[in-house]
Amino acid sequence: LYEGLPLAVLEAMAAGKPVIASAIPGTCEAVVDGETGLLVPPADPAALAAAIRQLLADPARARCLACAGLARVRQEFSVEVMVQRVAQVYETLLQPTRGAR
């Protein structure tokens, strides 16, 4: 199964926690590497460990990433925003196409 937008990542961001995640589709849409969290190559435990050590060594940076992540999730992925986006998709799909009889 493929999770298009990883809920666990969004939940962590919404909880104001710094996020370290694999750079895979979906996650890359939610996390802006170096701004709202850290992205590491998938299946690379050394890169994951390095990212964890980096944030443990720099709590101020971890807090900055967490705050930026919280702001991003509120701005881009809130219930209100997501409902509006889904409604826009439906409205687009329900519009009559040109040349339709």
CORBELNOR-V560010 format. One line per field, one symbol per residue. phi: phi as a letter, one per 20 degrees, with the letter a starting at -180 (. if undefined). psi: psi as a letter, one per 40 degrees, with the letter a starting at -180 (. if undefined). burial: I if it has 9 or more other ideal C-beta (glycine too) atoms within 8 Angstrom, else O. Layout:
BEGIN
phi->???
psi->???
burial->???
END
This chain:
BEGIN
phi->.cefcfffffffffemdfdcbfecgnfffedegnddrddcfflcfffffffffgfffcgffgffffffffffffedcfgffffffffffffffeffefnfd
psi->ihhdhhddddddddefihhhiigiicddddhhhedeahhiiifgddddddddddddegddddddddddddddddddeidddddddddddddddehiihei.
burial->OOOOIIOOIIOIIIOOOIIIIIIOOIIIOIIOIOOIIIIIOOOOOOIIOIIIOIIOOOOOIIIOIIIIIIIIIIOOIIOOIIOOOOOOOOOOOOOOOOOOO
END
